Amino acid sequence: MSQKEIEVILTRQLATCLAVPTFIVDPDGTLLFYNEPAELILGRRYEETGEMPAEIWTTTFHPTDEEDRPLPPEILPLTRALAERKPTHGEFWIRGLDKVRRHLDVVAFPLSGQAGRFLGGVALFWEVQE
């Protein structure tokens, strides 16, 4: 694991204390961390998945629309927040690694460090109770 920027380290530390599911990526979209509440929704502990490139996580968790049609990675809130470098919001469904389909509401935003350094993005999400 490479050395991370202090802001990323602190964001990860904050995520470990939050009750809201949190997902952190670097500027290239590589998954750096997700917290314990996110593990319950994603269906696997972070220690079991570890870091993974965007090409993997954007399909591993099987994001779909309401009719269960696959969504292209570029329309997911976190990938949009990275590309546009502004906060985004969206709803979609995933089939976690535990094979359970869940409806999610997601808010994502770019992570900026001091002097405007672009450090990646963060997604906060929760399961929509039908």
DASULBEL-V413084 format. One record per residue. N is the residue number from 1. RES is the residue in one small letter. PHI is phi in whole degrees, 0 to 359 (* if undefined). PSI is psi in radians with two decimals (999 if undefined). OMEGA is omega in degrees with one decimal (999 if undefined). Layout:
n->N res->RES phi->PHI psi->PSI omega->OMEGA
n->N res->RES phi->PHI psi->PSI omega->OMEGA
This chain:
n->1 res->m phi->* psi->2.25 omega->-178.4
n->2 res->s phi->283 psi->2.85 omega->178.3
n->3 res->q phi->294 psi->2.33 omega->-178.8
n->4 res->k phi->257 psi->2.69 omega->174.8
n->5 res->e phi->295 psi->2.61 omega->-176.8
n->6 res->i phi->301 psi->-0.66 omega->179.8
n->7 res->e phi->296 psi->-0.63 omega->177.9
n->8 res->v phi->291 psi->-0.73 omega->177.7
n->9 res->i phi->299 psi->-0.78 omega->-180.0
n->10 res->l phi->291 psi->-0.62 omega->176.5
n->11 res->t phi->296 psi->-0.73 omega->177.2
n->12 res->r phi->297 psi->-0.74 omega->178.6
n->13 res->q phi->298 psi->-0.77 omega->176.9
n->14 res->l phi->301 psi->-0.79 omega->-178.8
n->15 res->a phi->301 psi->-0.61 omega->-179.8
n->16 res->t phi->293 psi->-0.36 omega->-179.1
n->17 res->c phi->264 psi->-0.16 omega->-176.2
n->18 res->l phi->273 psi->2.57 omega->175.0
n->19 res->a phi->273 psi->-0.24 omega->179.3
n->20 res->v phi->273 psi->2.36 omega->177.9
n->21 res->p phi->302 psi->2.32 omega->-174.6
n->22 res->t phi->225 psi->2.41 omega->-174.9
n->23 res->f phi->229 psi->2.21 omega->-175.5
n->24 res->i phi->239 psi->2.32 omega->178.2
n->25 res->v phi->231 psi->2.79 omega->176.3
n->26 res->d phi->273 psi->-3.14 omega->-177.1
n->27 res->p phi->301 psi->-0.47 omega->178.5
n->28 res->d phi->275 psi->-0.06 omega->-179.0
n->29 res->g phi->91 psi->0.07 omega->178.6
n->30 res->t phi->292 psi->2.21 omega->177.1
n->31 res->l phi->298 psi->2.19 omega->178.2
n->32 res->l phi->257 psi->-0.55 omega->-175.5
n->33 res->f phi->187 psi->2.57 omega->161.8
n->34 res->y phi->222 psi->2.59 omega->-171.5
n->35 res->n phi->274 psi->3.09 omega->-176.8
n->36 res->e phi->300 psi->-0.75 omega->176.5
n->37 res->p phi->299 psi->-0.58 omega->176.9
n->38 res->a phi->291 psi->-0.58 omega->179.0
n->39 res->e phi->302 psi->-0.66 omega->-179.2
n->40 res->l phi->295 psi->-0.61 omega->-179.8
n->41 res->i phi->277 psi->-0.70 omega->-177.0
n->42 res->l phi->281 psi->-0.30 omega->173.5
n->43 res->g phi->87 psi->0.18 omega->177.9
n->44 res->r phi->200 psi->2.53 omega->178.5
n->45 res->r phi->292 psi->2.56 omega->179.4
n->46 res->y phi->301 psi->-0.66 omega->-179.3
n->47 res->e phi->300 psi->-0.41 omega->179.6
n->48 res->e phi->273 psi->-0.43 omega->-180.0
n->49 res->t phi->260 psi->-0.74 omega->-177.6
n->50 res->g phi->67 psi->-2.94 omega->179.3
n->51 res->e phi->294 psi->2.55 omega->176.2
n->52 res->m phi->207 psi->2.53 omega->179.7
n->53 res->p phi->295 psi->2.75 omega->-179.3
n->54 res->a phi->303 psi->-0.64 omega->-179.3
n->55 res->e phi->300 psi->-0.45 omega->-179.9
n->56 res->i phi->271 psi->-0.94 omega->-174.2
n->57 res->w phi->292 psi->-0.49 omega->-179.5
n->58 res->t phi->290 psi->-0.25 omega->176.7
n->59 res->t phi->245 psi->-0.47 omega->-178.4
n->60 res->t phi->302 psi->-0.69 omega->-177.8
n->61 res->f phi->270 psi->0.16 omega->172.1
n->62 res->h phi->48 psi->1.07 omega->177.6
n->63 res->p phi->292 psi->2.33 omega->-178.7
n->64 res->t phi->221 psi->2.92 omega->172.8
n->65 res->d phi->272 psi->-3.04 omega->-176.2
n->66 res->e phi->301 psi->-0.57 omega->-179.8
n->67 res->e phi->272 psi->0.21 omega->178.4
n->68 res->d phi->70 psi->0.44 omega->174.9
n->69 res->r phi->272 psi->2.34 omega->-179.4
n->70 res->p phi->303 psi->2.46 omega->176.6
n->71 res->l phi->261 psi->2.43 omega->175.7
n->72 res->p phi->291 psi->2.48 omega->-177.1
n->73 res->p phi->306 psi->-0.60 omega->-174.0
n->74 res->e phi->292 psi->-0.21 omega->178.0
n->75 res->i phi->259 psi->-0.04 omega->177.1
n->76 res->l phi->291 psi->2.50 omega->-176.6
n->77 res->p phi->306 psi->-0.74 omega->-177.1
n->78 res->l phi->290 psi->-0.72 omega->178.3
n->79 res->t phi->292 psi->-0.58 omega->175.1
n->80 res->r phi->293 psi->-0.73 omega->179.0
n->81 res->a phi->299 psi->-0.66 omega->177.3
n->82 res->l phi->293 psi->-0.83 omega->-176.7
n->83 res->a phi->292 psi->-0.73 omega->-175.7
n->84 res->e phi->269 psi->-0.26 omega->-177.3
n->85 res->r phi->54 psi->0.80 omega->174.7
n->86 res->k phi->209 psi->2.78 omega->-179.8
n->87 res->p phi->298 psi->2.54 omega->177.8
n->88 res->t phi->221 psi->2.91 omega->-179.3
n->89 res->h phi->215 psi->2.61 omega->175.2
n->90 res->g phi->189 psi->2.89 omega->174.6
n->91 res->e phi->236 psi->2.48 omega->174.7
n->92 res->f phi->197 psi->3.09 omega->179.2
n->93 res->w phi->248 psi->2.62 omega->172.2
n->94 res->i phi->230 psi->2.75 omega->168.5
n->95 res->r phi->246 psi->1.83 omega->-176.9
n->96 res->g phi->295 psi->3.04 omega->179.4
n->97 res->l phi->293 psi->-0.19 omega->173.6
n->98 res->d phi->269 psi->0.10 omega->177.7
n->99 res->k phi->72 psi->0.16 omega->178.3
n->100 res->v phi->270 psi->2.30 omega->178.3
n->101 res->r phi->273 psi->2.28 omega->-177.8
n->102 res->r phi->227 psi->2.51 omega->176.3
n->103 res->h phi->267 psi->2.14 omega->-177.0
n->104 res->l phi->244 psi->2.56 omega->169.3
n->105 res->d phi->247 psi->2.21 omega->-171.2
n->106 res->v phi->231 psi->2.35 omega->169.9
n->107 res->v phi->242 psi->2.21 omega->-179.2
n->108 res->a phi->232 psi->2.60 omega->179.3
n->109 res->f phi->211 psi->2.66 omega->177.3
n->110 res->p phi->288 psi->2.62 omega->177.5
n->111 res->l phi->256 psi->2.02 omega->-179.2
n->112 res->s phi->247 psi->2.44 omega->178.1
n->113 res->g phi->259 psi->-3.04 omega->177.8
n->114 res->q phi->300 psi->2.63 omega->-178.2
n->115 res->a phi->63 psi->0.41 omega->175.3
n->116 res->g phi->72 psi->0.31 omega->179.5
n->117 res->r phi->294 psi->2.27 omega->177.6
n->118 res->f phi->276 psi->2.07 omega->-172.4
n->119 res->l phi->247 psi->-0.10 omega->-179.8
n->120 res->g phi->135 psi->-2.50 omega->-178.0
n->121 res->g phi->206 psi->2.86 omega->-179.5
n->122 res->v phi->227 psi->2.40 omega->172.5
n->123 res->a phi->241 psi->2.28 omega->172.1
n->124 res->l phi->251 psi->2.33 omega->-176.2
n->125 res->f phi->213 psi->2.84 omega->179.2
n->126 res->w phi->208 psi->2.73 omega->179.9
n->127 res->e phi->280 psi->2.29 omega->176.4
n->128 res->v phi->279 psi->2.17 omega->178.9
n->129 res->q phi->276 psi->2.00 omega->-176.6
n->130 res->e phi->290 psi->999 omega->999
